[in-house]
Amino acid sequence: MAERSLAPDNKPLPPYLSLEVDRVGEELIYKVACSGRPAQTLLSTLDDIIQALLLVEPIICEIREKGRK
């Protein structure tokens, strides 16, 4: 569920940016690479991912909690 909620909305990604998400159990592992651009571009991408995670996490936790009841 989280993978779909956090999938990039600007597909296709720009050619200088690569993003891979792997799921291992309940963990999501992000692999992000940015080449030929300033470091700020990578930092902005990481910030977008973190902001999305902060929005989605409480919703996923609530759904899981309701499923346990």
CHARMM internal coordinates of N, CA and C (Angstrom, degrees):
IC EDIT
DIST 1 N 1 CA 1.4432
DIST 1 CA 1 C 1.5269
ANGL 1 N 1 CA 1 C 111.04
DIST 1 C 2 N 1.3085
ANGL 1 CA 1 C 2 N 117.34
DIHE 1 N 1 CA 1 C 2 N -47.19
DIST 2 N 2 CA 1.4577
ANGL 1 C 2 N 2 CA 120.71
DIHE 1 CA 1 C 2 N 2 CA -177.89
DIST 2 CA 2 C 1.5184
ANGL 2 N 2 CA 2 C 111.22
DIHE 1 C 2 N 2 CA 2 C -62.75
DIST 2 C 3 N 1.3283
ANGL 2 CA 2 C 3 N 116.72
DIHE 2 N 2 CA 2 C 3 N -37.18
DIST 3 N 3 CA 1.4629
ANGL 2 C 3 N 3 CA 119.32
DIHE 2 CA 2 C 3 N 3 CA -178.80
DIST 3 CA 3 C 1.5263
ANGL 3 N 3 CA 3 C 110.94
DIHE 2 C 3 N 3 CA 3 C -59.23
DIST 3 C 4 N 1.3325
ANGL 3 CA 3 C 4 N 116.59
DIHE 3 N 3 CA 3 C 4 N -43.97
DIST 4 N 4 CA 1.4700
ANGL 3 C 4 N 4 CA 120.02
DIHE 3 CA 3 C 4 N 4 CA 179.64
DIST 4 CA 4 C 1.5195
ANGL 4 N 4 CA 4 C 111.17
DIHE 3 C 4 N 4 CA 4 C -67.55
DIST 4 C 5 N 1.3206
ANGL 4 CA 4 C 5 N 117.05
DIHE 4 N 4 CA 4 C 5 N -39.94
DIST 5 N 5 CA 1.4629
ANGL 4 C 5 N 5 CA 120.73
DIHE 4 CA 4 C 5 N 5 CA -179.38
DIST 5 CA 5 C 1.5160
ANGL 5 N 5 CA 5 C 111.88
DIHE 4 C 5 N 5 CA 5 C -65.88
DIST 5 C 6 N 1.3155
ANGL 5 CA 5 C 6 N 115.58
DIHE 5 N 5 CA 5 C 6 N -29.77
DIST 6 N 6 CA 1.4611
ANGL 5 C 6 N 6 CA 120.15
DIHE 5 CA 5 C 6 N 6 CA -175.34
DIST 6 CA 6 C 1.5241
ANGL 6 N 6 CA 6 C 113.31
DIHE 5 C 6 N 6 CA 6 C -103.15
DIST 6 C 7 N 1.3076
ANGL 6 CA 6 C 7 N 117.48
DIHE 6 N 6 CA 6 C 7 N 6.85
DIST 7 N 7 CA 1.4712
ANGL 6 C 7 N 7 CA 120.28
DIHE 6 CA 6 C 7 N 7 CA 179.86
DIST 7 CA 7 C 1.5268
ANGL 7 N 7 CA 7 C 109.16
DIHE 6 C 7 N 7 CA 7 C -63.53
DIST 7 C 8 N 1.3298
ANGL 7 CA 7 C 8 N 116.40
DIHE 7 N 7 CA 7 C 8 N 145.07
DIST 8 N 8 CA 1.4675
ANGL 7 C 8 N 8 CA 118.95
DIHE 7 CA 7 C 8 N 8 CA 179.80
DIST 8 CA 8 C 1.5270
ANGL 8 N 8 CA 8 C 110.93
DIHE 7 C 8 N 8 CA 8 C -58.95
DIST 8 C 9 N 1.3163
ANGL 8 CA 8 C 9 N 115.74
DIHE 8 N 8 CA 8 C 9 N 138.61
DIST 9 N 9 CA 1.4563
ANGL 8 C 9 N 9 CA 119.56
DIHE 8 CA 8 C 9 N 9 CA 179.38
DIST 9 CA 9 C 1.5190
ANGL 9 N 9 CA 9 C 112.05
DIHE 8 C 9 N 9 CA 9 C -94.91
DIST 9 C 10 N 1.3136
ANGL 9 CA 9 C 10 N 117.34
DIHE 9 N 9 CA 9 C 10 N -5.68
DIST 10 N 10 CA 1.4600
ANGL 9 C 10 N 10 CA 120.47
DIHE 9 CA 9 C 10 N 10 CA -179.30
DIST 10 CA 10 C 1.5275
ANGL 10 N 10 CA 10 C 110.41
DIHE 9 C 10 N 10 CA 10 C -110.44
DIST 10 C 11 N 1.3358
ANGL 10 CA 10 C 11 N 115.20
DIHE 10 N 10 CA 10 C 11 N 61.78
DIST 11 N 11 CA 1.4557
ANGL 10 C 11 N 11 CA 120.11
DIHE 10 CA 10 C 11 N 11 CA 177.73
DIST 11 CA 11 C 1.5136
ANGL 11 N 11 CA 11 C 108.90
DIHE 10 C 11 N 11 CA 11 C -88.89
DIST 11 C 12 N 1.2892
ANGL 11 CA 11 C 12 N 119.64
DIHE 11 N 11 CA 11 C 12 N 144.23
DIST 12 N 12 CA 1.4591
ANGL 11 C 12 N 12 CA 125.07
DIHE 11 CA 11 C 12 N 12 CA -5.65
DIST 12 CA 12 C 1.5233
ANGL 12 N 12 CA 12 C 110.67
DIHE 11 C 12 N 12 CA 12 C -72.23
DIST 12 C 13 N 1.3162
ANGL 12 CA 12 C 13 N 115.19
DIHE 12 N 12 CA 12 C 13 N 152.65
DIST 13 N 13 CA 1.4625
ANGL 12 C 13 N 13 CA 120.26
DIHE 12 CA 12 C 13 N 13 CA 178.05
DIST 13 CA 13 C 1.5241
ANGL 13 N 13 CA 13 C 109.16
DIHE 12 C 13 N 13 CA 13 C -66.75
DIST 13 C 14 N 1.3228
ANGL 13 CA 13 C 14 N 116.88
DIHE 13 N 13 CA 13 C 14 N 153.54
DIST 14 N 14 CA 1.4620
ANGL 13 C 14 N 14 CA 119.15
DIHE 13 CA 13 C 14 N 14 CA 174.93
DIST 14 CA 14 C 1.5340
ANGL 14 N 14 CA 14 C 110.09
DIHE 13 C 14 N 14 CA 14 C -59.20
DIST 14 C 15 N 1.3200
ANGL 14 CA 14 C 15 N 117.99
DIHE 14 N 14 CA 14 C 15 N 151.58
DIST 15 N 15 CA 1.4670
ANGL 14 C 15 N 15 CA 120.49
DIHE 14 CA 14 C 15 N 15 CA -175.36
DIST 15 CA 15 C 1.5298
ANGL 15 N 15 CA 15 C 114.42
DIHE 14 C 15 N 15 CA 15 C -62.02
DIST 15 C 16 N 1.3034
ANGL 15 CA 15 C 16 N 117.79
DIHE 15 N 15 CA 15 C 16 N -22.59
DIST 16 N 16 CA 1.4654
ANGL 15 C 16 N 16 CA 121.27
DIHE 15 CA 15 C 16 N 16 CA -178.66
DIST 16 CA 16 C 1.5319
ANGL 16 N 16 CA 16 C 112.70
DIHE 15 C 16 N 16 CA 16 C -84.72
DIST 16 C 17 N 1.3193
ANGL 16 CA 16 C 17 N 117.28
DIHE 16 N 16 CA 16 C 17 N -3.09
DIST 17 N 17 CA 1.4583
ANGL 16 C 17 N 17 CA 121.20
DIHE 16 CA 16 C 17 N 17 CA -174.04
DIST 17 CA 17 C 1.5218
ANGL 17 N 17 CA 17 C 109.81
DIHE 16 C 17 N 17 CA 17 C -123.50
DIST 17 C 18 N 1.3362
ANGL 17 CA 17 C 18 N 116.07
DIHE 17 N 17 CA 17 C 18 N 135.42
DIST 18 N 18 CA 1.4628
ANGL 17 C 18 N 18 CA 119.89
DIHE 17 CA 17 C 18 N 18 CA 173.30
DIST 18 CA 18 C 1.5237
ANGL 18 N 18 CA 18 C 108.50
DIHE 17 C 18 N 18 CA 18 C -129.36
DIST 18 C 19 N 1.3214
ANGL 18 CA 18 C 19 N 114.39
DIHE 18 N 18 CA 18 C 19 N 144.51
DIST 19 N 19 CA 1.4526
ANGL 18 C 19 N 19 CA 120.77
DIHE 18 CA 18 C 19 N 19 CA -176.85
DIST 19 CA 19 C 1.5151
ANGL 19 N 19 CA 19 C 108.36
DIHE 18 C 19 N 19 CA 19 C -142.24
DIST 19 C 20 N 1.3209
ANGL 19 CA 19 C 20 N 115.31
DIHE 19 N 19 CA 19 C 20 N 128.41
DIST 20 N 20 CA 1.4584
ANGL 19 C 20 N 20 CA 121.38
DIHE 19 CA 19 C 20 N 20 CA 177.37
DIST 20 CA 20 C 1.5191
ANGL 20 N 20 CA 20 C 107.25
DIHE 19 C 20 N 20 CA 20 C -133.48
DIST 20 C 21 N 1.3146
ANGL 20 CA 20 C 21 N 115.72
DIHE 20 N 20 CA 20 C 21 N 136.55
DIST 21 N 21 CA 1.4613
ANGL 20 C 21 N 21 CA 121.02
DIHE 20 CA 20 C 21 N 21 CA 178.88
DIST 21 CA 21 C 1.5177
ANGL 21 N 21 CA 21 C 107.85
DIHE 20 C 21 N 21 CA 21 C -124.29
DIST 21 C 22 N 1.3167
ANGL 21 CA 21 C 22 N 115.39
DIHE 21 N 21 CA 21 C 22 N 124.61
DIST 22 N 22 CA 1.4559
ANGL 21 C 22 N 22 CA 121.42
DIHE 21 CA 21 C 22 N 22 CA 176.40
DIST 22 CA 22 C 1.5199
ANGL 22 N 22 CA 22 C 108.31
DIHE 21 C 22 N 22 CA 22 C -114.53
DIST 22 C 23 N 1.3136
ANGL 22 CA 22 C 23 N 115.24
DIHE 22 N 22 CA 22 C 23 N 145.59
DIST 23 N 23 CA 1.4577
ANGL 22 C 23 N 23 CA 120.00
DIHE 22 CA 22 C 23 N 23 CA 176.06
DIST 23 CA 23 C 1.5081
ANGL 23 N 23 CA 23 C 108.32
DIHE 22 C 23 N 23 CA 23 C -111.44
DIST 23 C 24 N 1.3338
ANGL 23 CA 23 C 24 N 115.78
DIHE 23 N 23 CA 23 C 24 N 125.89
DIST 24 N 24 CA 1.4583
ANGL 23 C 24 N 24 CA 122.82
DIHE 23 CA 23 C 24 N 24 CA 176.87
DIST 24 CA 24 C 1.5258
ANGL 24 N 24 CA 24 C 106.02
DIHE 23 C 24 N 24 CA 24 C -125.20
DIST 24 C 25 N 1.3236
ANGL 24 CA 24 C 25 N 115.26
DIHE 24 N 24 CA 24 C 25 N 102.41
DIST 25 N 25 CA 1.4647
ANGL 24 C 25 N 25 CA 119.04
DIHE 24 CA 24 C 25 N 25 CA -174.99
DIST 25 CA 25 C 1.5129
ANGL 25 N 25 CA 25 C 109.71
DIHE 24 C 25 N 25 CA 25 C 64.01
DIST 25 C 26 N 1.2983
ANGL 25 CA 25 C 26 N 116.58
DIHE 25 N 25 CA 25 C 26 N -121.75
DIST 26 N 26 CA 1.4624
ANGL 25 C 26 N 26 CA 121.09
DIHE 25 CA 25 C 26 N 26 CA 178.20
DIST 26 CA 26 C 1.5206
ANGL 26 N 26 CA 26 C 112.77
DIHE 25 C 26 N 26 CA 26 C -97.53
DIST 26 C 27 N 1.3236
ANGL 26 CA 26 C 27 N 117.08
DIHE 26 N 26 CA 26 C 27 N 5.75
DIST 27 N 27 CA 1.4642
ANGL 26 C 27 N 27 CA 121.07
DIHE 26 CA 26 C 27 N 27 CA -179.23
DIST 27 CA 27 C 1.5152
ANGL 27 N 27 CA 27 C 110.95
DIHE 26 C 27 N 27 CA 27 C -98.21
DIST 27 C 28 N 1.3300
ANGL 27 CA 27 C 28 N 115.28
DIHE 27 N 27 CA 27 C 28 N 142.16
DIST 28 N 28 CA 1.4556
ANGL 27 C 28 N 28 CA 121.73
DIHE 27 CA 27 C 28 N 28 CA 170.58
DIST 28 CA 28 C 1.5151
ANGL 28 N 28 CA 28 C 107.46
DIHE 27 C 28 N 28 CA 28 C -106.82
DIST 28 C 29 N 1.3143
ANGL 28 CA 28 C 29 N 116.28
DIHE 28 N 28 CA 28 C 29 N 129.33
DIST 29 N 29 CA 1.4602
ANGL 28 C 29 N 29 CA 121.24
DIHE 28 CA 28 C 29 N 29 CA -179.73
DIST 29 CA 29 C 1.5220
ANGL 29 N 29 CA 29 C 107.83
DIHE 28 C 29 N 29 CA 29 C -113.67
DIST 29 C 30 N 1.3161
ANGL 29 CA 29 C 30 N 115.57
DIHE 29 N 29 CA 29 C 30 N 116.84
DIST 30 N 30 CA 1.4546
ANGL 29 C 30 N 30 CA 121.74
DIHE 29 CA 29 C 30 N 30 CA -179.50
DIST 30 CA 30 C 1.5232
ANGL 30 N 30 CA 30 C 109.67
DIHE 29 C 30 N 30 CA 30 C -96.96
DIST 30 C 31 N 1.3216
ANGL 30 CA 30 C 31 N 115.15
DIHE 30 N 30 CA 30 C 31 N 133.42
DIST 31 N 31 CA 1.4630
ANGL 30 C 31 N 31 CA 121.60
DIHE 30 CA 30 C 31 N 31 CA 173.05
DIST 31 CA 31 C 1.5194
ANGL 31 N 31 CA 31 C 105.70
DIHE 30 C 31 N 31 CA 31 C -120.59
DIST 31 C 32 N 1.3348
ANGL 31 CA 31 C 32 N 115.32
DIHE 31 N 31 CA 31 C 32 N 112.42
DIST 32 N 32 CA 1.4527
ANGL 31 C 32 N 32 CA 121.23
DIHE 31 CA 31 C 32 N 32 CA -176.11
DIST 32 CA 32 C 1.5182
ANGL 32 N 32 CA 32 C 108.28
DIHE 31 C 32 N 32 CA 32 C -121.96
DIST 32 C 33 N 1.3192
ANGL 32 CA 32 C 33 N 116.07
DIHE 32 N 32 CA 32 C 33 N 132.99
DIST 33 N 33 CA 1.4660
ANGL 32 C 33 N 33 CA 120.73
DIHE 32 CA 32 C 33 N 33 CA 177.18
DIST 33 CA 33 C 1.5201
ANGL 33 N 33 CA 33 C 108.37
DIHE 32 C 33 N 33 CA 33 C -133.57
DIST 33 C 34 N 1.3069
ANGL 33 CA 33 C 34 N 114.80
DIHE 33 N 33 CA 33 C 34 N 143.79
DIST 34 N 34 CA 1.4578
ANGL 33 C 34 N 34 CA 121.79
DIHE 33 CA 33 C 34 N 34 CA 179.61
DIST 34 CA 34 C 1.5180
ANGL 34 N 34 CA 34 C 106.94
DIHE 33 C 34 N 34 CA 34 C -139.58
DIST 34 C 35 N 1.3236
ANGL 34 CA 34 C 35 N 116.95
DIHE 34 N 34 CA 34 C 35 N 124.52
DIST 35 N 35 CA 1.4697
ANGL 34 C 35 N 35 CA 119.21
DIHE 34 CA 34 C 35 N 35 CA -178.63
DIST 35 CA 35 C 1.5210
ANGL 35 N 35 CA 35 C 110.55
DIHE 34 C 35 N 35 CA 35 C -128.09
DIST 35 C 36 N 1.3128
ANGL 35 CA 35 C 36 N 114.10
DIHE 35 N 35 CA 35 C 36 N 144.81
DIST 36 N 36 CA 1.4585
ANGL 35 C 36 N 36 CA 120.32
DIHE 35 CA 35 C 36 N 36 CA 176.81
DIST 36 CA 36 C 1.5141
ANGL 36 N 36 CA 36 C 114.71
DIHE 35 C 36 N 36 CA 36 C 74.93
DIST 36 C 37 N 1.2996
ANGL 36 CA 36 C 37 N 117.33
DIHE 36 N 36 CA 36 C 37 N 14.68
DIST 37 N 37 CA 1.4726
ANGL 36 C 37 N 37 CA 122.44
DIHE 36 CA 36 C 37 N 37 CA 179.21
DIST 37 CA 37 C 1.5242
ANGL 37 N 37 CA 37 C 108.65
DIHE 36 C 37 N 37 CA 37 C -131.14
DIST 37 C 38 N 1.3206
ANGL 37 CA 37 C 38 N 116.61
DIHE 37 N 37 CA 37 C 38 N 160.97
DIST 38 N 38 CA 1.4702
ANGL 37 C 38 N 38 CA 119.16
DIHE 37 CA 37 C 38 N 38 CA 176.88
DIST 38 CA 38 C 1.5280
ANGL 38 N 38 CA 38 C 111.38
DIHE 37 C 38 N 38 CA 38 C -62.46
DIST 38 C 39 N 1.3090
ANGL 38 CA 38 C 39 N 115.54
DIHE 38 N 38 CA 38 C 39 N 155.56
DIST 39 N 39 CA 1.4656
ANGL 38 C 39 N 39 CA 120.93
DIHE 38 CA 38 C 39 N 39 CA 179.10
DIST 39 CA 39 C 1.5253
ANGL 39 N 39 CA 39 C 111.04
DIHE 38 C 39 N 39 CA 39 C -57.60
DIST 39 C 40 N 1.3149
ANGL 39 CA 39 C 40 N 117.64
DIHE 39 N 39 CA 39 C 40 N -28.19
DIST 40 N 40 CA 1.4658
ANGL 39 C 40 N 40 CA 120.84
DIHE 39 CA 39 C 40 N 40 CA -179.95
DIST 40 CA 40 C 1.5280
ANGL 40 N 40 CA 40 C 111.33
DIHE 39 C 40 N 40 CA 40 C -60.57
DIST 40 C 41 N 1.3247
ANGL 40 CA 40 C 41 N 117.33
DIHE 40 N 40 CA 40 C 41 N -31.49
DIST 41 N 41 CA 1.4610
ANGL 40 C 41 N 41 CA 120.51
DIHE 40 CA 40 C 41 N 41 CA 177.81
DIST 41 CA 41 C 1.5217
ANGL 41 N 41 CA 41 C 110.58
DIHE 40 C 41 N 41 CA 41 C -63.05
DIST 41 C 42 N 1.3275
ANGL 41 CA 41 C 42 N 116.32
DIHE 41 N 41 CA 41 C 42 N -45.35
DIST 42 N 42 CA 1.4641
ANGL 41 C 42 N 42 CA 120.88
DIHE 41 CA 41 C 42 N 42 CA 177.67
DIST 42 CA 42 C 1.5207
ANGL 42 N 42 CA 42 C 110.33
DIHE 41 C 42 N 42 CA 42 C -64.58
DIST 42 C 43 N 1.3117
ANGL 42 CA 42 C 43 N 117.16
DIHE 42 N 42 CA 42 C 43 N -43.63
DIST 43 N 43 CA 1.4664
ANGL 42 C 43 N 43 CA 120.50
DIHE 42 CA 42 C 43 N 43 CA 179.74
DIST 43 CA 43 C 1.5265
ANGL 43 N 43 CA 43 C 111.41
DIHE 42 C 43 N 43 CA 43 C -62.03
DIST 43 C 44 N 1.3091
ANGL 43 CA 43 C 44 N 117.22
DIHE 43 N 43 CA 43 C 44 N -38.45
DIST 44 N 44 CA 1.4674
ANGL 43 C 44 N 44 CA 120.29
DIHE 43 CA 43 C 44 N 44 CA 178.26
DIST 44 CA 44 C 1.5272
ANGL 44 N 44 CA 44 C 110.96
DIHE 43 C 44 N 44 CA 44 C -65.40
DIST 44 C 45 N 1.3200
ANGL 44 CA 44 C 45 N 116.14
DIHE 44 N 44 CA 44 C 45 N -40.20
DIST 45 N 45 CA 1.4679
ANGL 44 C 45 N 45 CA 120.46
DIHE 44 CA 44 C 45 N 45 CA 178.06
DIST 45 CA 45 C 1.5203
ANGL 45 N 45 CA 45 C 110.39
DIHE 44 C 45 N 45 CA 45 C -63.79
DIST 45 C 46 N 1.3318
ANGL 45 CA 45 C 46 N 116.59
DIHE 45 N 45 CA 45 C 46 N -45.56
DIST 46 N 46 CA 1.4645
ANGL 45 C 46 N 46 CA 120.20
DIHE 45 CA 45 C 46 N 46 CA 178.68
DIST 46 CA 46 C 1.5221
ANGL 46 N 46 CA 46 C 111.16
DIHE 45 C 46 N 46 CA 46 C -62.94
DIST 46 C 47 N 1.3179
ANGL 46 CA 46 C 47 N 116.82
DIHE 46 N 46 CA 46 C 47 N -38.48
DIST 47 N 47 CA 1.4616
ANGL 46 C 47 N 47 CA 120.87
DIHE 46 CA 46 C 47 N 47 CA 177.56
DIST 47 CA 47 C 1.5270
ANGL 47 N 47 CA 47 C 110.48
DIHE 46 C 47 N 47 CA 47 C -62.67
DIST 47 C 48 N 1.3291
ANGL 47 CA 47 C 48 N 117.45
DIHE 47 N 47 CA 47 C 48 N -41.71
DIST 48 N 48 CA 1.4689
ANGL 47 C 48 N 48 CA 120.87
DIHE 47 CA 47 C 48 N 48 CA 177.37
DIST 48 CA 48 C 1.5231
ANGL 48 N 48 CA 48 C 110.80
DIHE 47 C 48 N 48 CA 48 C -60.26
DIST 48 C 49 N 1.3234
ANGL 48 CA 48 C 49 N 116.91
DIHE 48 N 48 CA 48 C 49 N -43.03
DIST 49 N 49 CA 1.4621
ANGL 48 C 49 N 49 CA 121.12
DIHE 48 CA 48 C 49 N 49 CA -179.80
DIST 49 CA 49 C 1.5259
ANGL 49 N 49 CA 49 C 110.35
DIHE 48 C 49 N 49 CA 49 C -63.93
DIST 49 C 50 N 1.3109
ANGL 49 CA 49 C 50 N 116.84
DIHE 49 N 49 CA 49 C 50 N -45.24
DIST 50 N 50 CA 1.4674
ANGL 49 C 50 N 50 CA 121.21
DIHE 49 CA 49 C 50 N 50 CA -179.49
DIST 50 CA 50 C 1.5268
ANGL 50 N 50 CA 50 C 110.71
DIHE 49 C 50 N 50 CA 50 C -63.09
DIST 50 C 51 N 1.3176
ANGL 50 CA 50 C 51 N 117.13
DIHE 50 N 50 CA 50 C 51 N -43.14
DIST 51 N 51 CA 1.4680
ANGL 50 C 51 N 51 CA 120.14
DIHE 50 CA 50 C 51 N 51 CA 178.90
DIST 51 CA 51 C 1.5265
ANGL 51 N 51 CA 51 C 110.99
DIHE 50 C 51 N 51 CA 51 C -61.82
DIST 51 C 52 N 1.3230
ANGL 51 CA 51 C 52 N 116.70
DIHE 51 N 51 CA 51 C 52 N -40.76
DIST 52 N 52 CA 1.4661
ANGL 51 C 52 N 52 CA 120.23
DIHE 51 CA 51 C 52 N 52 CA 178.00
DIST 52 CA 52 C 1.5275
ANGL 52 N 52 CA 52 C 110.53
DIHE 51 C 52 N 52 CA 52 C -64.23
DIST 52 C 53 N 1.3269
ANGL 52 CA 52 C 53 N 116.87
DIHE 52 N 52 CA 52 C 53 N -42.07
DIST 53 N 53 CA 1.4647
ANGL 52 C 53 N 53 CA 120.58
DIHE 52 CA 52 C 53 N 53 CA 178.20
DIST 53 CA 53 C 1.5229
ANGL 53 N 53 CA 53 C 111.34
DIHE 52 C 53 N 53 CA 53 C -61.10
DIST 53 C 54 N 1.3203
ANGL 53 CA 53 C 54 N 116.16
DIHE 53 N 53 CA 53 C 54 N -41.35
DIST 54 N 54 CA 1.4637
ANGL 53 C 54 N 54 CA 120.00
DIHE 53 CA 53 C 54 N 54 CA 179.84
DIST 54 CA 54 C 1.5218
ANGL 54 N 54 CA 54 C 111.74
DIHE 53 C 54 N 54 CA 54 C -64.24
DIST 54 C 55 N 1.3166
ANGL 54 CA 54 C 55 N 117.82
DIHE 54 N 54 CA 54 C 55 N -31.98
DIST 55 N 55 CA 1.4615
ANGL 54 C 55 N 55 CA 121.15
DIHE 54 CA 54 C 55 N 55 CA 178.34
DIST 55 CA 55 C 1.5215
ANGL 55 N 55 CA 55 C 112.25
DIHE 54 C 55 N 55 CA 55 C -76.31
DIST 55 C 56 N 1.3198
ANGL 55 CA 55 C 56 N 116.69
DIHE 55 N 55 CA 55 C 56 N -39.73
DIST 56 N 56 CA 1.4570
ANGL 55 C 56 N 56 CA 121.65
DIHE 55 CA 55 C 56 N 56 CA -173.25
DIST 56 CA 56 C 1.5324
ANGL 56 N 56 CA 56 C 112.77
DIHE 55 C 56 N 56 CA 56 C -81.69
DIST 56 C 57 N 1.3112
ANGL 56 CA 56 C 57 N 117.77
DIHE 56 N 56 CA 56 C 57 N -33.78
DIST 57 N 57 CA 1.4663
ANGL 56 C 57 N 57 CA 121.12
DIHE 56 CA 56 C 57 N 57 CA -174.21
DIST 57 CA 57 C 1.5336
ANGL 57 N 57 CA 57 C 113.92
DIHE 56 C 57 N 57 CA 57 C -54.21
DIST 57 C 58 N 1.3350
ANGL 57 CA 57 C 58 N 119.78
DIHE 57 N 57 CA 57 C 58 N -50.27
DIST 58 N 58 CA 1.4711
ANGL 57 C 58 N 58 CA 117.94
DIHE 57 CA 57 C 58 N 58 CA -178.65
DIST 58 CA 58 C 1.5321
ANGL 58 N 58 CA 58 C 112.68
DIHE 57 C 58 N 58 CA 58 C -62.87
DIST 58 C 59 N 1.3121
ANGL 58 CA 58 C 59 N 117.17
DIHE 58 N 58 CA 58 C 59 N -32.94
DIST 59 N 59 CA 1.4610
ANGL 58 C 59 N 59 CA 120.67
DIHE 58 CA 58 C 59 N 59 CA 179.88
DIST 59 CA 59 C 1.5199
ANGL 59 N 59 CA 59 C 110.11
DIHE 58 C 59 N 59 CA 59 C -67.81
DIST 59 C 60 N 1.3196
ANGL 59 CA 59 C 60 N 116.67
DIHE 59 N 59 CA 59 C 60 N -45.30
DIST 60 N 60 CA 1.4594
ANGL 59 C 60 N 60 CA 121.00
DIHE 59 CA 59 C 60 N 60 CA 179.27
DIST 60 CA 60 C 1.5305
ANGL 60 N 60 CA 60 C 110.47
DIHE 59 C 60 N 60 CA 60 C -63.60
DIST 60 C 61 N 1.3194
ANGL 60 CA 60 C 61 N 116.87
DIHE 60 N 60 CA 60 C 61 N -41.59
DIST 61 N 61 CA 1.4657
ANGL 60 C 61 N 61 CA 120.41
DIHE 60 CA 60 C 61 N 61 CA 178.74
DIST 61 CA 61 C 1.5226
ANGL 61 N 61 CA 61 C 110.54
DIHE 60 C 61 N 61 CA 61 C -62.80
DIST 61 C 62 N 1.3180
ANGL 61 CA 61 C 62 N 117.97
DIHE 61 N 61 CA 61 C 62 N -39.54
DIST 62 N 62 CA 1.4645
ANGL 61 C 62 N 62 CA 121.94
DIHE 61 CA 61 C 62 N 62 CA 179.26
DIST 62 CA 62 C 1.5288
ANGL 62 N 62 CA 62 C 110.52
DIHE 61 C 62 N 62 CA 62 C -65.66
DIST 62 C 63 N 1.3162
ANGL 62 CA 62 C 63 N 116.94
DIHE 62 N 62 CA 62 C 63 N -42.23
DIST 63 N 63 CA 1.4686
ANGL 62 C 63 N 63 CA 120.87
DIHE 62 CA 62 C 63 N 63 CA 179.31
DIST 63 CA 63 C 1.5247
ANGL 63 N 63 CA 63 C 109.84
DIHE 62 C 63 N 63 CA 63 C -64.07
DIST 63 C 64 N 1.3107
ANGL 63 CA 63 C 64 N 117.68
DIHE 63 N 63 CA 63 C 64 N -43.39
DIST 64 N 64 CA 1.4571
ANGL 63 C 64 N 64 CA 120.82
DIHE 63 CA 63 C 64 N 64 CA 178.85
DIST 64 CA 64 C 1.5147
ANGL 64 N 64 CA 64 C 111.15
DIHE 63 C 64 N 64 CA 64 C -62.74
DIST 64 C 65 N 1.3197
ANGL 64 CA 64 C 65 N 116.86
DIHE 64 N 64 CA 64 C 65 N -42.22
DIST 65 N 65 CA 1.4607
ANGL 64 C 65 N 65 CA 121.12
DIHE 64 CA 64 C 65 N 65 CA -178.95
DIST 65 CA 65 C 1.5329
ANGL 65 N 65 CA 65 C 110.46
DIHE 64 C 65 N 65 CA 65 C -63.36
DIST 65 C 66 N 1.3222
ANGL 65 CA 65 C 66 N 117.05
DIHE 65 N 65 CA 65 C 66 N -41.76
DIST 66 N 66 CA 1.4655
ANGL 65 C 66 N 66 CA 120.37
DIHE 65 CA 65 C 66 N 66 CA 178.69
DIST 66 CA 66 C 1.5218
ANGL 66 N 66 CA 66 C 110.66
DIHE 65 C 66 N 66 CA 66 C -65.85
DIST 66 C 67 N 1.3281
ANGL 66 CA 66 C 67 N 117.24
DIHE 66 N 66 CA 66 C 67 N -33.48
DIST 67 N 67 CA 1.4516
ANGL 66 C 67 N 67 CA 121.26
DIHE 66 CA 66 C 67 N 67 CA 179.52
DIST 67 CA 67 C 1.5181
ANGL 67 N 67 CA 67 C 112.71
DIHE 66 C 67 N 67 CA 67 C -69.43
DIST 67 C 68 N 1.3101
ANGL 67 CA 67 C 68 N 117.06
DIHE 67 N 67 CA 67 C 68 N -24.09
DIST 68 N 68 CA 1.4775
ANGL 67 C 68 N 68 CA 121.40
DIHE 67 CA 67 C 68 N 68 CA -179.31
DIST 68 CA 68 C 1.5254
ANGL 68 N 68 CA 68 C 111.51
DIHE 67 C 68 N 68 CA 68 C -81.85
DIST 68 C 69 N 1.3119
ANGL 68 CA 68 C 69 N 117.13
DIHE 68 N 68 CA 68 C 69 N -18.00
DIST 69 N 69 CA 1.4783
ANGL 68 C 69 N 69 CA 120.51
DIHE 68 CA 68 C 69 N 69 CA -176.66
DIST 69 CA 69 C 1.4959
ANGL 69 N 69 CA 69 C 111.32
DIHE 68 C 69 N 69 CA 69 C -84.93
END
COOR INIT
IC SEED 1 N 1 CA 1 C
IC BUILD
